[in-house]
């Protein structure tokens, strides 16, 4: 009950006009590319549901680009997979690299629908991958594709659900070993991933960590 009341108070506080204006602080990317990925326009029902899992917040483009520039491998050999893809900003940013294909997985229907629209109308001279799709579903039940992947996590799940996701990924890799890089931005529960011995941390800062499946 205390947890529910705390979530309710947080939701009401974040619904105040001054907080809504603060959420528009991430809108520059949208203006540049004529898309809608800001956190300020999320409906109240989706925002409340998000508090039960992880509130929607699009990744900062500068941070994402810095992370990707730190990776040194052939992108053409990998599929990019965003867990908790929201309105699709990370998917659009990932398309600046020549991935085989780009997939987003999002639980909340409103966010996933907006992501689909963004993908359809997105246009950028930097785009190098045009095979982008988004799937609505529970990430902890997602069937990982049988291919090399760069998996992106922007703090999308509570600790227990992140552990469930990692168990499912580990099972997939045990049945079909393949190259995997896992990027965890704002790694609040990094210890969960570090607890799986088949994943080795190879890079990172206070803002993100990069793991490789070994």
C-alpha positions in Angstrom: 0.0 0.0 0.0 2.8 2.4 0.8 4.5 1.6 -2.5 1.2 2.3 -4.4 0.6 5.6 -2.5 4.2 6.6 -3.3 3.6 5.9 -7.0 0.4 7.8 -6.9 2.1 10.9 -5.3 4.9 10.7 -7.9 2.4 10.5 -10.7 0.4 13.5 -9.4 3.6 15.6 -8.8 4.9 14.9 -12.3 1.5 15.9 -13.8 1.9 19.5 -12.5 2.4 22.1 -15.3 5.9 23.0 -14.3 7.0 19.3 -14.4 5.4 18.9 -17.8 7.4 21.8 -19.1 10.5 20.2 -17.8 9.8 17.0 -19.8 9.8 19.1 -22.9 13.5 19.7 -22.3 14.3 16.6 -24.5 12.4 17.9 -27.6 15.4 19.2 -29.7 15.8 15.8 -31.5 12.1 15.8 -32.4 12.4 19.3 -33.9 15.4 18.3 -36.0 13.8 15.2 -37.5 10.1 15.9 -37.4 9.3 13.0 -35.1 7.6 12.7 -31.7 9.7 11.0 -29.1 9.6 13.4 -26.1 8.4 12.3 -22.7 6.2 15.3 -22.3 3.3 14.1 -24.4 2.8 10.6 -22.9 -0.8 10.0 -21.9 -1.6 9.9 -18.2 -2.6 6.2 -18.3 0.6 5.2 -20.0 2.7 7.3 -17.6 1.0 5.7 -14.6 1.6 2.2 -16.0 5.2 3.2 -16.7 5.7 4.0 -13.1 5.0 0.3 -12.3 7.9 -0.8 -14.6 10.1 2.1 -15.6 9.0 5.7 -16.6 9.4 6.5 -20.2 12.4 8.8 -21.0 14.0 8.9 -24.4 17.8 8.5 -24.5 19.9 11.6 -25.0 21.2 11.6 -28.6 24.7 12.7 -27.6 25.0 9.9 -25.0 23.8 7.3 -27.5 26.2 8.5 -30.2 29.1 8.5 -27.7 28.3 4.9 -26.7 28.1 3.7 -30.3 31.3 5.4 -31.2 33.1 3.4 -28.5 32.2 0.1 -30.1 34.7 -1.4 -32.4 33.2 -4.2 -34.6 31.5 -4.6 -37.9 27.9 -3.3 -37.4 26.8 -5.1 -40.6 27.1 -8.4 -38.8 24.7 -7.5 -36.0 21.1 -6.8 -35.3 20.3 -4.0 -33.0 17.7 -4.8 -30.3 16.2 -2.1 -28.0 14.5 -3.5 -24.9 11.8 -1.1 -23.8 12.0 0.9 -27.0 9.3 3.5 -26.1 8.6 5.9 -28.9 11.6 4.7 -30.8 14.3 7.3 -30.4 17.1 4.8 -29.9 15.9 2.9 -32.9 16.1 6.0 -35.1 19.5 6.8 -33.7 20.7 3.3 -34.3 19.8 3.6 -37.9 22.8 6.0 -38.3 24.8 2.7 -38.3 24.8 -0.1 -40.9 23.1 -2.8 -38.7 21.5 -5.8 -40.5 18.2 -4.8 -39.0 16.8 -2.9 -36.0 14.2 -4.2 -33.6 12.4 -2.5 -30.7 10.3 -4.3 -28.0 7.8 -2.2 -26.1 5.2 -3.2 -23.6 2.9 -0.1 -23.6 0.6 0.1 -26.7 0.5 3.9 -26.8 4.3 4.2 -27.0 4.7 1.4 -29.5 2.1 2.9 -31.8 3.9 6.3 -31.8 7.2 4.5 -32.5 5.6 2.8 -35.5 4.5 6.2 -36.9 8.0 7.7 -36.2 9.7 4.9 -38.1 7.4 5.4 -41.1 8.0 9.1 -41.4 11.6 9.3 -40.2 14.1 10.7 -42.7 17.8 11.6 -42.2 20.8 12.0 -44.4 22.7 10.0 -41.7 20.5 6.9 -42.0 22.4 3.8 -43.0 19.9 1.1 -41.9 16.3 1.2 -43.3 15.1 -2.1 -41.9 13.5 -1.0 -38.6 10.6 -2.6 -36.8 9.0 -2.4 -33.4 7.1 -5.2 -31.6 4.6 -4.7 -28.8 5.1 -7.3 -26.0 6.6 -8.2 -22.7 10.4 -8.1 -23.0 10.7 -10.9 -20.4 8.8 -13.2 -22.8 10.5 -12.0 -25.9 12.1 -14.7 -28.1 15.5 -13.5 -29.0 16.4 -13.8 -32.7 19.0 -16.4 -33.6 21.6 -13.9 -34.8 24.4 -11.7 -33.5 23.0 -8.8 -31.5 23.7 -5.5 -29.9 21.1 -5.3 -27.1 20.3 -1.8 -25.8 18.9 -1.2 -22.3 18.0 2.3 -21.2 17.1 1.2 -17.7 13.9 -0.3 -19.0 13.0 -2.8 -16.2 12.8 -3.2 -12.5 15.5 -5.4 -10.9 13.4 -8.6 -10.8 12.3 -8.3 -14.4 15.8 -7.5 -15.6 17.0 -10.7 -13.9 14.2 -12.6 -15.7 15.3 -11.1 -19.0 18.9 -12.1 -18.5 17.9 -15.7 -17.6 15.9 -15.9 -20.8 18.8 -14.5 -22.8 21.3 -16.8 -21.2 19.1 -19.8 -22.1 18.9 -18.6 -25.7 22.7 -18.3 -25.8 23.2 -21.7 -24.3 21.1 -23.3 -27.0 22.7 -21.2 -29.8 26.0 -19.5 -29.0 26.5 -16.2 -30.9 28.2 -12.8 -30.5 26.3 -10.5 -28.2 27.1 -7.0 -27.0 24.9 -5.6 -24.2 24.7 -1.8 -23.6 23.1 -0.7 -20.3 22.6 3.1 -20.1 22.1 4.5 -16.6 22.9 1.1 -15.2 21.0 1.1 -11.9 21.0 -2.7 -11.7 24.3 -3.4 -13.3 25.0 -6.0 -10.6 22.3 -8.2 -12.1 24.1 -8.4 -15.4 27.5 -8.8 -13.7 26.1 -11.7 -11.8 26.0 -13.7 -15.1 29.5 -15.1 -15.6 29.1 -15.4 -19.3 28.9 -11.6 -19.6 32.1 -9.6 -19.2 32.2 -5.9 -18.8 34.5 -4.4 -21.5 33.8 -0.6 -21.3 31.7 2.0 -19.5 31.4 5.3 -17.6 29.1 6.4 -14.9 26.4 6.8 -17.5 26.6 3.4 -19.2 28.2 0.0 -19.2 29.0 -2.3 -22.1 29.1 -6.1 -21.7 30.2 -8.8 -24.1 29.0 -12.4 -24.1 32.0 -14.7 -23.7 
